[in-house]
């Protein structure tokens, strides 16, 4: 099984090599990169390309590693015992299987996505070391050991918001998704908007990369945001001449798709003011 670009996802050569290396080594693939560069979508595309089901575990700030294994609902069991329920005698009725358990007991190989692992507590990755390494865990309430029937393809994403432990990093194959250059971006746009006019695309991407490189920008627009912007430009039937900025504003047309906070909007307003004052 080999991964490569699909009809709806452009994978660079180094990303393709990283995915296939992780699959060959049977190690988790840790993917980092700024938000909006397609890290989560990568797992979906790998699953589709390899013909495997996808099990996604989206991590939040309150997520604990134990939840990925299983959760024991002691409160419900206590309530049922007070009500005289027959099901109370089997502890398995109160165990909810987590995403890792679902992946381990699957009848065939699956792709397991652990999305945005850096959102959780710093101990979260360490708490999964043994389970991801040995592909098994113990259920204390029942005394059983759950072992993976088929070793899943594990893809872990991180927005690089906090450092991950060295012991965790040693067990992963690492890849950083660099922001696409103009040529790669054109290939990505062609997948989503195959009929876009060349003149419009050239003008739009020129403005987009100029905007990204503006000093002092708090949040640089991502790939997903430029695709949203292009979708709006096409919906409004704008041409390259409509994207020309006059001296009154340094902001691009429909800039709300690209700039997501007031500080960056004010930055471009100040730049326009300074440009007018220098004339």
Backbone bond lengths (Angstrom), bond angles and torsions (degrees), N, CA, C in turn:
res aa  C-N    CA-C-N  psi(-1)  N-CA   C-N-CA  omega(-1)  CA-C   N-CA-C  phi
1 X - - - 1.464 - - 1.528 108.84 -
2 X 1.315 116.26 123.97 1.461 121.06 -179.28 1.523 109.47 -127.47
3 X 1.337 115.34 139.95 1.457 121.02 178.17 1.521 109.13 -98.03
4 X 1.327 115.37 142.79 1.459 121.74 172.95 1.524 107.40 -151.74
5 X 1.315 116.81 179.60 1.465 120.43 177.47 1.521 110.13 -56.29
6 X 1.334 115.16 146.44 1.457 120.01 178.10 1.527 108.98 -112.87
7 X 1.317 115.56 179.67 1.467 120.12 -179.17 1.519 111.63 -64.40
8 X 1.332 117.42 -22.60 1.463 120.32 -176.77 1.523 113.58 -119.67
9 X 1.336 117.73 9.30 1.467 120.02 -177.71 1.525 108.87 -147.30
10 X 1.336 115.99 124.54 1.455 121.58 178.92 1.521 108.63 -95.48
11 X 1.311 116.94 113.13 1.467 122.04 178.04 1.526 108.63 -106.30
12 X 1.317 116.88 126.58 1.459 120.43 176.87 1.527 109.24 -68.44
13 X 1.316 116.48 164.76 1.461 120.08 -176.70 1.524 111.47 -62.58
14 X 1.343 117.59 -40.25 1.470 119.01 -178.69 1.531 111.45 -68.56
15 X 1.329 117.88 -32.52 1.461 120.37 176.08 1.524 110.58 -69.36
16 X 1.317 117.22 -41.66 1.463 121.16 177.61 1.524 110.73 -59.87
17 X 1.330 116.42 -43.83 1.465 121.42 178.51 1.526 110.45 -61.81
18 X 1.340 116.79 -42.23 1.464 120.94 -178.32 1.526 111.48 -63.77
19 X 1.331 116.95 -44.78 1.467 120.58 179.99 1.517 110.34 -61.81
20 X 1.301 117.21 -48.60 1.462 120.70 -177.22 1.527 112.07 -68.45
21 X 1.334 117.02 -32.03 1.463 119.94 176.52 1.529 110.70 -66.93
22 X 1.339 116.33 -42.62 1.465 120.05 179.17 1.528 111.24 -63.98
23 X 1.342 116.11 -39.47 1.471 120.27 178.16 1.521 110.20 -64.42
24 X 1.330 116.97 -42.63 1.466 121.17 -179.63 1.527 111.32 -65.85
25 X 1.341 116.92 -43.35 1.458 121.43 -178.98 1.530 112.64 -76.70
26 X 1.333 116.31 -13.22 1.472 122.13 -176.00 1.526 110.65 57.71
27 X 1.319 114.35 43.09 1.465 121.10 175.81 1.526 109.27 -117.71
28 X 1.336 117.18 152.63 1.469 118.88 175.06 1.524 110.70 -60.52
29 X 1.328 116.25 140.88 1.465 121.61 174.39 1.514 107.89 -95.70
30 X 1.320 116.19 114.46 1.459 121.67 177.01 1.521 108.53 -93.94
31 X 1.326 115.95 116.00 1.464 121.65 -176.94 1.525 109.39 -111.44
32 X 1.318 115.48 121.29 1.458 121.19 176.30 1.527 109.35 -113.88
33 X 1.320 114.81 164.43 1.462 120.75 179.74 1.510 108.93 156.44
34 X 1.328 116.20 160.63 1.451 118.79 -179.47 1.532 110.29 -66.82
35 X 1.339 117.29 154.34 1.471 119.46 -178.84 1.525 111.71 -55.83
36 X 1.337 115.23 142.81 1.454 120.18 176.31 1.513 115.38 89.09
37 X 1.344 117.29 9.78 1.464 119.43 -179.26 1.533 112.18 -98.34
38 X 1.329 117.69 9.49 1.462 120.16 172.14 1.506 115.24 91.59
39 X 1.326 118.27 24.03 1.472 120.46 -178.10 1.527 111.28 -68.10
40 X 1.333 116.51 -47.98 1.462 119.67 179.95 1.522 110.87 -67.10
41 X 1.317 116.31 -40.56 1.458 120.53 179.37 1.529 111.04 -62.95
42 X 1.330 116.65 -29.77 1.464 120.18 178.79 1.524 110.85 -56.14
43 X 1.334 117.42 -44.07 1.466 120.17 -179.08 1.524 110.83 -61.70
44 X 1.318 117.08 -40.92 1.468 120.31 178.77 1.526 110.73 -63.67
45 X 1.327 115.90 -40.23 1.456 119.92 -177.82 1.529 111.72 -73.01
46 X 1.325 117.26 -35.47 1.465 120.43 175.97 1.525 109.73 -63.22
47 X 1.339 115.93 -44.29 1.467 120.11 178.54 1.525 110.88 -60.30
48 X 1.339 116.30 -44.49 1.461 120.29 -179.62 1.525 111.53 -65.71
49 X 1.340 116.11 -43.28 1.466 120.14 -177.52 1.523 111.88 -66.52
50 X 1.338 117.20 -35.55 1.463 121.39 -178.48 1.527 111.97 -90.53
51 X 1.342 116.33 -4.11 1.456 119.78 179.98 1.517 113.32 68.52
52 X 1.336 116.56 37.09 1.460 121.37 -176.97 1.525 110.22 -117.93
53 X 1.342 117.97 150.04 1.469 120.41 173.42 1.529 110.50 -66.98
54 X 1.317 115.70 153.28 1.467 121.85 177.79 1.518 109.72 -111.22
55 X 1.338 115.62 129.44 1.464 121.86 171.48 1.518 106.65 -115.73
56 X 1.324 117.31 118.19 1.469 122.23 -173.95 1.511 111.00 -109.83
57 X 1.327 115.37 129.65 1.467 122.68 175.52 1.521 106.91 -117.05
58 X 1.322 116.38 104.13 1.462 121.40 -178.68 1.530 109.22 -91.16
59 X 1.320 115.11 113.64 1.463 121.90 -173.41 1.525 110.32 -82.71
60 X 1.336 115.25 138.49 1.464 122.22 175.00 1.521 109.65 -117.66
61 X 1.321 116.60 174.81 1.463 119.95 -179.23 1.524 111.86 -64.95
62 X 1.327 117.19 -24.64 1.464 121.11 -178.29 1.533 112.79 -96.41
63 X 1.323 117.73 -0.56 1.462 120.90 -175.99 1.521 110.98 -71.53
64 X 1.314 116.08 136.44 1.458 122.89 175.29 1.526 109.00 -109.88
65 X 1.329 115.76 149.78 1.460 120.11 -178.45 1.523 111.80 -59.51
66 X 1.324 116.64 -35.55 1.460 120.80 -178.75 1.526 112.03 -58.06
67 X 1.332 116.49 -31.91 1.459 120.15 -179.69 1.521 112.11 -63.98
68 X 1.312 117.76 -26.28 1.453 120.62 177.05 1.517 112.22 -73.08
69 X 1.331 116.35 -23.15 1.464 120.84 177.75 1.524 109.46 -87.91
70 X 1.323 116.33 -66.77 1.464 121.88 177.88 1.518 108.62 -168.82
71 X 1.326 115.55 164.95 1.462 122.22 174.36 1.525 108.82 -128.82
72 X 1.317 115.45 134.55 1.454 121.63 178.88 1.526 108.61 -103.00
73 X 1.333 116.12 120.97 1.465 121.68 -176.52 1.524 109.48 -93.37
74 X 1.320 116.50 81.90 1.464 122.03 -178.35 1.525 111.61 -68.52
75 X 1.328 117.21 -31.20 1.466 121.12 -178.59 1.529 110.33 -64.97
76 X 1.338 116.35 -45.66 1.469 119.75 179.16 1.517 111.24 -64.51
77 X 1.323 116.47 -36.39 1.468 119.24 179.96 1.529 110.82 -67.47
78 X 1.325 116.70 -39.28 1.456 120.53 177.63 1.524 110.82 -64.64
79 X 1.329 116.37 -42.21 1.468 120.29 179.15 1.525 110.71 -63.55
80 X 1.323 116.83 -43.04 1.462 120.31 -179.95 1.519 111.95 -66.18
81 X 1.339 116.03 -33.94 1.462 118.43 178.44 1.527 110.95 -67.19
82 X 1.326 116.46 -35.05 1.466 120.58 177.81 1.521 111.56 -69.76
83 X 1.335 115.80 -27.63 1.463 120.77 -179.94 1.535 112.14 -91.45
84 X 1.324 116.54 -3.63 1.457 120.20 177.81 1.507 114.02 76.01
85 X 1.321 117.69 26.89 1.461 121.38 -179.51 1.528 110.62 -70.48
86 X 1.334 116.52 139.76 1.465 121.16 -178.61 1.525 111.89 -70.35
87 X 1.330 116.46 -30.22 1.464 120.51 -175.85 1.516 113.13 -66.65
88 X 1.332 116.64 -12.26 1.457 120.78 -176.69 1.524 112.11 -66.13
89 X 1.352 117.47 -21.01 1.458 120.64 -175.52 1.524 112.81 -77.34
90 X 1.342 117.76 -12.85 1.465 121.02 177.39 1.522 109.15 -113.59
91 X 1.330 115.34 107.61 1.465 120.68 -175.55 1.533 111.81 -61.30
92 X 1.332 117.39 -22.51 1.465 120.06 -178.93 1.531 112.39 -63.76
93 X 1.333 116.16 -22.32 1.458 119.79 178.15 1.524 112.29 -67.49
94 X 1.322 116.77 -12.52 1.470 120.55 -174.99 1.531 111.61 -118.00
95 X 1.303 115.42 16.00 1.459 120.18 177.73 1.525 108.89 -110.09
96 X 1.328 115.17 123.37 1.461 120.72 178.94 1.528 108.67 -104.51
97 X 1.303 115.91 122.03 1.456 121.12 -176.07 1.527 111.08 -72.68
98 X 1.335 115.35 135.39 1.452 121.17 177.34 1.514 111.73 -88.54
99 X 1.316 115.98 -177.81 1.465 121.33 -175.41 1.526 112.35 -65.67
100 X 1.348 117.82 -36.90 1.459 119.03 178.29 1.522 110.58 -66.63
101 X 1.323 116.81 -41.92 1.463 120.33 178.04 1.530 110.10 -60.50
102 X 1.329 116.29 -43.63 1.471 119.65 178.49 1.526 111.49 -60.82
103 X 1.340 116.11 -40.31 1.465 119.99 179.45 1.528 111.07 -69.09
104 X 1.347 116.60 -38.34 1.467 120.63 -177.65 1.523 111.80 -68.56
105 X 1.337 117.74 -36.35 1.460 119.83 -174.78 1.536 112.69 -93.57
106 X 1.333 117.83 1.51 1.465 120.89 179.69 1.526 110.16 -58.98
107 X 1.317 115.79 145.64 1.461 120.90 -177.02 1.526 112.60 -69.69
108 X 1.322 117.10 -19.41 1.460 121.80 177.81 1.521 109.63 -139.36
109 X 1.309 116.08 179.49 1.462 120.06 179.96 1.519 110.57 -68.23
110 X 1.334 116.92 143.47 1.458 122.46 179.21 1.522 108.98 -131.48
111 X 1.323 115.36 166.45 1.464 122.04 169.23 1.525 107.21 -100.17
112 X 1.328 116.73 122.98 1.462 122.69 179.12 1.525 109.05 -105.78
113 X 1.316 116.42 116.13 1.464 121.96 177.78 1.524 109.56 -99.28
114 X 1.330 116.54 122.49 1.468 122.14 170.35 1.522 105.19 -108.48
115 X 1.321 115.57 101.32 1.457 121.83 -166.31 1.525 112.24 -94.79
116 X 1.343 116.18 127.44 1.466 124.63 176.80 1.529 111.27 59.14
117 X 1.313 115.43 58.86 1.459 122.00 -177.11 1.524 112.03 -63.61
118 X 1.330 116.75 -24.71 1.460 119.50 -177.75 1.523 113.29 -77.95
119 X 1.338 117.34 -2.04 1.467 119.21 175.03 1.522 112.01 -74.11
120 X 1.322 116.57 -27.87 1.458 121.32 -174.00 1.527 110.91 -82.29
121 X 1.314 114.74 178.51 1.458 122.23 177.31 1.520 110.88 -58.60
122 X 1.327 117.11 153.13 1.456 122.22 -176.03 1.516 111.78 -61.23
123 X 1.342 117.99 -25.91 1.467 120.91 -179.84 1.526 112.52 -80.95
124 X 1.321 117.44 -11.30 1.461 121.13 -176.69 1.532 112.98 -54.94
125 X 1.340 119.93 -50.06 1.470 119.09 179.66 1.523 112.75 -62.00
126 X 1.345 117.35 -40.34 1.461 120.61 179.68 1.526 111.82 -62.03
127 X 1.339 115.72 -34.88 1.460 120.21 -178.06 1.522 112.64 -70.15
128 X 1.333 117.20 -12.14 1.473 121.18 179.22 1.523 112.76 -107.26
129 X 1.328 117.48 3.86 1.464 120.46 -174.49 1.520 112.22 -57.10
130 X 1.323 116.28 -54.64 1.456 120.30 -175.06 1.521 111.43 -65.59
131 X 1.332 116.26 -41.94 1.467 120.01 -177.29 1.522 111.89 -63.37
132 X 1.347 117.05 -41.05 1.459 120.37 -179.69 1.523 111.91 -77.32
133 X 1.330 116.60 -26.39 1.457 120.91 -179.03 1.531 111.10 -80.05
134 X 1.325 115.87 -50.65 1.471 120.95 -176.86 1.530 113.17 -90.57
135 X 1.325 116.18 -12.59 1.458 121.30 -178.45 1.535 111.54 57.24
136 X 1.330 114.96 44.65 1.451 120.79 175.14 1.523 109.35 -159.38
137 X 1.341 116.14 160.21 1.456 120.81 173.88 1.521 109.09 -154.93
138 X 1.334 115.64 161.71 1.463 122.00 -176.56 1.524 109.94 -103.39
139 X 1.327 116.26 137.96 1.462 122.61 175.44 1.531 107.18 -102.64
140 X 1.310 116.24 105.46 1.468 120.40 -172.26 1.521 112.16 -66.23
141 X 1.327 117.40 -34.65 1.467 120.65 -175.76 1.528 112.48 -67.83
142 X 1.330 117.24 -30.18 1.469 120.43 -178.30 1.528 112.66 -110.67
143 X 1.336 117.02 -13.32 1.453 120.78 -179.67 1.514 114.15 79.12
144 X 1.328 118.19 7.69 1.461 120.70 -177.83 1.525 111.41 -95.05
145 X 1.311 115.38 157.37 1.454 122.01 174.58 1.522 108.49 -112.12
146 X 1.306 115.90 124.91 1.462 121.53 -179.71 1.527 108.25 -95.56
147 X 1.309 116.44 119.07 1.462 122.45 178.69 1.523 110.09 -114.46
148 X 1.323 115.32 145.40 1.460 119.76 179.93 1.528 109.98 -68.15
149 X 1.333 116.44 126.05 1.463 120.42 174.79 1.524 110.35 -67.63
150 X 1.325 114.95 -41.05 1.463 122.11 178.36 1.527 106.40 -135.81
151 X 1.311 116.97 129.74 1.459 120.29 -177.74 1.528 109.62 -65.59
152 X 1.339 118.07 118.22 1.472 119.72 -178.09 1.524 112.08 -72.80
153 X 1.321 115.04 157.77 1.459 121.13 169.06 1.528 106.34 -82.34
154 X 1.321 116.68 112.53 1.464 121.32 -174.21 1.524 109.41 -100.84
155 X 1.324 116.49 124.01 1.463 122.32 175.92 1.523 107.76 -120.13
156 X 1.325 115.76 123.19 1.465 122.25 -177.21 1.523 108.11 -117.35
157 X 1.321 117.11 127.26 1.469 120.10 -179.90 1.520 110.81 -108.04
158 X 1.317 114.75 151.19 1.466 121.78 178.27 1.518 108.92 -146.72
159 X 1.327 116.01 138.36 1.465 121.31 175.26 1.516 112.18 -90.67
160 X 1.338 115.92 9.54 1.467 121.72 177.05 1.522 112.34 65.01
161 X 1.346 116.47 30.88 1.461 119.95 -178.75 1.527 112.29 -79.62
162 X 1.333 117.04 -23.67 1.462 120.47 176.15 1.524 108.97 -149.44
163 X 1.343 115.01 156.79 1.452 120.48 -179.51 1.527 110.54 -70.90
164 X 1.318 116.15 140.68 1.458 121.79 176.82 1.525 109.13 -97.87
165 X 1.324 118.35 148.56 1.474 121.48 -176.09 1.526 112.30 -61.63
166 X 1.328 115.87 145.62 1.464 121.44 -179.48 1.526 111.87 -59.65
167 X 1.344 116.34 -40.06 1.467 119.75 -178.79 1.521 110.88 -62.06
168 X 1.312 116.36 -34.17 1.469 120.89 177.89 1.524 110.19 -72.61
169 X 1.334 116.61 -43.64 1.459 121.08 -178.40 1.528 111.63 -62.27
170 X 1.342 116.93 -34.59 1.467 120.35 -179.04 1.521 112.15 -62.95
171 X 1.305 116.86 -25.28 1.457 121.07 -176.57 1.530 113.12 -91.19
172 X 1.322 116.80 -0.12 1.466 121.26 -175.75 1.520 111.46 -113.66
173 X 1.328 114.94 155.58 1.459 120.85 164.91 1.518 105.76 -95.56
174 X 1.318 117.57 126.71 1.464 121.71 -170.25 1.526 111.78 -103.59
175 X 1.334 114.79 141.63 1.470 119.94 171.65 1.525 109.36 -146.22
176 X 1.316 115.36 133.31 1.472 121.16 175.46 1.525 108.32 -104.87
177 X 1.343 115.88 121.38 1.471 120.00 178.05 1.529 108.46 -82.82
178 X 1.314 115.38 106.88 1.465 119.50 177.82 1.524 109.50 -72.24
179 X 1.323 114.73 153.16 1.462 117.49 178.12 1.519 108.71 -64.51
180 X 1.330 117.60 135.96 1.472 120.34 -174.72 1.527 112.71 -60.15
181 X 1.322 115.74 138.93 1.458 118.89 171.82 1.533 107.96 -76.45
182 X 1.323 115.92 176.79 1.470 120.02 -173.65 1.533 112.23 -60.60
183 X 1.331 116.53 -38.78 1.466 119.63 -178.30 1.534 110.75 -66.66
184 X 1.340 116.14 -44.58 1.467 119.78 178.43 1.517 110.72 -65.35
185 X 1.339 116.38 -38.46 1.456 120.31 179.40 1.530 110.64 -62.63
186 X 1.316 116.82 -38.23 1.463 120.06 177.19 1.535 110.82 -61.48
187 X 1.324 115.88 -39.99 1.470 119.93 178.72 1.526 110.64 -65.94
188 X 1.337 116.27 -38.65 1.464 120.54 178.16 1.524 110.37 -65.36
189 X 1.334 116.38 -44.78 1.467 120.76 179.41 1.523 110.46 -62.35
190 X 1.322 116.97 -38.96 1.470 120.90 -178.93 1.521 111.66 -61.91
191 X 1.338 116.78 -31.24 1.469 120.85 177.60 1.525 110.24 -67.56
192 X 1.332 116.41 -40.27 1.465 120.98 -175.12 1.524 112.96 -88.69
193 X 1.328 117.03 -34.05 1.462 121.00 -178.11 1.535 109.07 -133.25
194 X 1.321 116.96 74.00 1.467 119.85 -173.85 1.522 114.44 -62.73
195 X 1.316 118.85 -22.56 1.455 119.83 -176.64 1.517 114.34 -100.81
196 X 1.326 118.35 12.21 1.467 120.25 -176.04 1.535 110.29 -65.81
197 X 1.331 115.15 140.94 1.459 120.28 -178.56 1.522 110.62 -71.15
198 X 1.324 115.63 139.69 1.462 121.57 -175.45 1.534 111.46 -60.82
199 X 1.331 116.86 -42.11 1.471 119.92 -177.64 1.527 111.07 -64.41
200 X 1.323 116.53 -41.60 1.465 120.60 178.49 1.520 110.31 -65.40
201 X 1.318 117.33 -43.98 1.464 120.87 -178.72 1.525 110.90 -63.09
202 X 1.321 116.72 -44.18 1.471 120.58 -179.42 1.525 110.91 -61.41
203 X 1.328 117.05 -47.18 1.466 121.12 179.82 1.525 111.31 -63.94
204 X 1.331 116.06 -44.57 1.466 120.45 -177.74 1.519 111.21 -64.69
205 X 1.319 117.68 -45.03 1.467 119.83 -178.78 1.522 111.46 -69.07
206 X 1.324 116.91 -34.10 1.471 119.34 175.81 1.523 110.33 -60.73
207 X 1.341 116.56 -46.87 1.469 120.60 177.95 1.529 110.94 -63.51
208 X 1.316 116.03 -40.75 1.458 120.40 -177.19 1.531 111.03 -61.88
209 X 1.325 116.92 -48.22 1.473 119.28 -178.27 1.534 110.99 -70.42
210 X 1.319 117.65 -32.68 1.473 119.70 174.24 1.523 110.10 -62.99
211 X 1.328 115.92 -40.84 1.458 120.53 179.50 1.527 110.14 -64.54
212 X 1.325 117.50 -44.89 1.472 121.31 -179.50 1.524 112.09 -61.18
213 X 1.322 116.33 -32.76 1.461 120.31 -175.81 1.525 113.02 -90.12
214 X 1.325 117.34 4.31 1.464 120.61 179.79 1.531 110.23 -65.83
215 X 1.330 119.39 122.91 1.465 121.35 179.55 1.534 111.04 -61.93
216 X 1.303 116.70 139.53 1.462 121.38 176.95 1.513 114.35 90.61
217 X 1.336 117.97 -0.72 1.466 121.07 -179.79 1.533 109.09 -67.99
218 X 1.325 116.68 127.73 1.468 120.95 -177.77 1.519 111.49 -75.83
219 X 1.333 117.30 -45.32 1.462 120.94 178.69 1.524 109.58 -129.44
220 X 1.307 115.59 112.76 1.451 120.15 178.91 1.530 109.68 -73.98
221 X 1.322 117.99 135.93 1.470 119.87 177.72 1.521 110.92 -64.93
222 X 1.340 115.62 146.89 1.453 121.97 -173.56 1.527 110.88 -103.89
223 X 1.325 114.70 -177.26 1.466 120.61 177.93 1.527 111.14 -61.42
224 X 1.326 116.54 -44.89 1.462 119.50 -179.11 1.523 111.14 -62.44
225 X 1.330 116.83 -32.12 1.464 120.16 -178.78 1.528 112.20 -76.16
226 X 1.321 117.26 -35.65 1.468 117.62 176.94 1.527 110.14 -69.48
227 X 1.329 117.64 -31.83 1.467 120.11 176.11 1.532 110.53 -67.03
228 X 1.329 116.73 -40.21 1.467 120.10 175.45 1.525 110.58 -61.70
229 X 1.321 115.77 -41.88 1.474 120.81 -178.76 1.533 110.51 -63.79
230 X 1.312 116.45 -45.91 1.460 120.17 179.13 1.530 111.20 -63.54
231 X 1.315 116.82 -36.23 1.471 120.05 177.73 1.522 110.49 -62.32
232 X 1.337 116.63 -39.80 1.466 120.70 177.92 1.530 111.07 -68.28
233 X 1.333 116.78 -41.93 1.472 120.06 178.91 1.518 111.03 -59.65
234 X 1.328 116.37 -40.76 1.456 120.62 178.79 1.523 111.65 -70.42
235 X 1.328 116.27 -38.22 1.464 120.06 179.15 1.526 111.06 -64.65
236 X 1.331 116.75 -35.47 1.462 121.56 179.18 1.525 112.15 -85.39
237 X 1.335 116.03 -2.55 1.465 122.41 179.21 1.532 110.87 56.78
238 X 1.312 115.98 44.54 1.459 120.96 178.93 1.517 110.34 -86.54
239 X 1.314 115.87 146.54 1.452 121.93 177.39 1.516 110.37 -107.74
240 X 1.332 117.58 175.71 1.471 120.10 -179.61 1.523 112.98 -59.57
241 X 1.341 116.66 -32.54 1.473 119.33 178.98 1.525 111.80 -66.48
242 X 1.355 117.54 -27.27 1.470 121.11 179.06 1.524 112.58 -74.15
243 X 1.317 117.24 -15.77 1.457 120.93 -177.65 1.520 112.66 -90.28
244 X 1.324 115.75 -5.91 1.466 118.37 -179.72 1.521 109.73 -66.08
245 X 1.323 115.25 132.54 1.466 120.38 -179.00 1.526 109.27 -98.57
246 X 1.329 114.37 133.04 1.467 117.94 177.64 1.529 109.28 -91.73
247 X 1.292 115.74 -175.43 1.458 120.42 -177.34 1.510 114.26 -70.96
248 X 1.339 118.44 -14.45 1.457 120.87 -176.84 1.529 112.60 -74.85
249 X 1.325 117.57 -25.47 1.456 120.02 -176.23 1.517 110.01 -150.84
250 X 1.337 115.43 138.01 1.458 120.53 174.80 1.514 110.91 -94.18
251 X 1.332 115.90 0.95 1.458 120.57 -178.09 1.522 110.93 -80.84
252 X 1.324 117.66 138.61 1.466 119.38 176.18 1.524 111.02 -73.76
253 X 1.314 116.46 163.18 1.461 121.12 176.23 1.525 109.99 -59.41
254 X 1.336 116.30 140.84 1.467 122.00 176.88 1.529 111.14 53.64
255 X 1.343 114.99 43.43 1.458 120.38 -172.93 1.536 113.56 -65.59
256 X 1.335 116.89 -14.21 1.458 119.48 179.72 1.519 113.51 -63.13
257 X 1.336 117.00 -19.24 1.463 120.14 176.28 1.525 111.86 -78.38
258 X 1.349 116.47 -18.78 1.461 120.73 -175.07 1.520 113.17 -108.62
259 X 1.325 116.81 -40.40 1.468 121.25 -177.29 1.524 109.19 -102.69
260 X 1.323 116.91 125.12 1.455 120.94 -170.10 1.521 114.68 -115.83
261 X 1.323 117.78 15.95 1.464 119.36 172.75 1.522 109.55 -153.06
262 X 1.334 114.58 158.13 1.462 119.97 -173.20 1.519 112.77 -69.30
263 X 1.347 117.28 -26.64 1.464 119.38 179.56 1.523 111.31 -62.70
264 X 1.339 115.91 -41.57 1.463 118.77 -179.16 1.532 111.39 -71.95
265 X 1.328 117.58 -35.33 1.470 120.32 175.73 1.527 109.82 -63.31
266 X 1.342 116.34 -44.32 1.470 120.19 179.12 1.522 110.99 -64.74
267 X 1.332 117.10 -33.08 1.460 120.39 178.06 1.525 110.48 -59.76
268 X 1.322 117.44 -46.28 1.462 120.44 -179.10 1.529 111.35 -70.93
269 X 1.326 116.68 -31.75 1.462 118.93 175.58 1.527 110.85 -65.50
270 X 1.331 117.35 -38.97 1.472 121.38 177.65 1.522 110.57 -67.12
271 X 1.348 116.05 -39.24 1.460 119.17 178.85 1.522 110.97 -62.83
272 X 1.345 117.06 -38.87 1.465 120.87 178.34 1.523 110.53 -66.79
273 X 1.346 115.65 -40.16 1.470 120.11 179.78 1.527 110.15 -63.89
274 X 1.344 117.03 -43.83 1.456 121.16 179.88 1.527 110.87 -65.22
275 X 1.340 116.28 -36.69 1.471 119.77 179.75 1.518 111.15 -65.65
276 X 1.360 115.28 -39.94 1.492 118.72 178.32 1.510 110.78 -68.25
277 X 1.344 117.56 -36.26 1.444 120.53 -177.68 1.512 113.69 -71.44
278 X 1.333 116.62 -23.39 1.455 120.67 -178.27 1.514 113.11 -82.67
279 X 1.381 115.39 -6.33 1.467 118.76 -177.36 1.503 111.24 -85.24
